[in-house]
Amino acid sequence: MASPLVWLDRSGDQLLFYVRALLWIPRTLRRYLKEVQRLLAEVAFGSGGLGVIGGTIGVMIAMTLFTGTVVGLQGYAALDQIGTAAFTGFVSAYFNTREIAPLVAGLALSATVGAGFTAQLGAMRINEEVDALEGMGIRSMPYLVTTRIIAGVVAIIPLYAIGLLSSYLASRYVTVLFNGQSRGTYDHYFNLFLSPTDVLLSVLKVLIFSVMVIVAHCYYGYRASGGPAGVGVAVGRSVRNAIVLISVTDFFLSLALWGATTTVKVAG
């Protein structure tokens, strides 16, 4: 087990890496815009012939469809026991928007884009491609790391919109078709409790998640060592770190954004 001093040294190095990567954003936009555009397509659709299926879009839709279905099923079943099944639309508008969809988006980004970035940068570090870039006078930090941060943040907004819509539709159709609730009842309470402010704050959460996930994954790839096996170790560490970061950040963001106030009033 690492000593406290070693842990503090690693934490400081990681924090400094995060700050440096973010400070390079203005220069990266001026000098490496084409690389950002290339990475943007890779983030959204993946690469290769199965890109549309295996890219972040496919994973995002699949995960939000199933989680939205669970929200609809469990929400209806729980509320039906106390005679308030009509409020299932409220459950979807409330929990999908505030918690379920943002968490799923963050985890999907980590499992697809983040892990891929760690493997890419780790392989480049092991093969001394990063050192070669530095030898040619190209700063590796903005070219390899900051470009990926920008591409991930830009791509996550439409991707999250698709995922959030998928969760809404899944909850609606499982409630209406499977449980037999009328469309009018579900839509009435869903629209009544769906706050535009909640949607905007939900997007803000996902943007923060995306920055943290991508920077964390890039850090472990950029600092990889130990040959091909070291790349695998770096990917594992980055995924574990990203999951913890998402969970902890989600707690504090939810507490800060909705802990003291609420946009939902069931009775006045």
Buried (B, 14 or more C-beta within 10 A) or exposed (E): EEEEEEEEEEEEEBEEBBEEBEEBBEEBBEBBEEBBBEBBBBBBBBEEEEBEEBBBBBBBBBBBBBBBBBBBBEBBEEBBEEEEBBBBBBBBBBBBBBBBBBBBBBBBBBBBBBBBBBBBBBBBBBEEBBEEBEEEEBBBBBBBBBBBBBBBBBBBEEBBBBBBBBBBBBBBBBBBEEBEBEEEBBEBBBEEBBBEEBBEBBBEBBBBBBBBBBBBBBBBBBBBEEEEEBBBBBBEBBBEBBBEBBEEBBEEBBEEBBEEEEBBEEEE
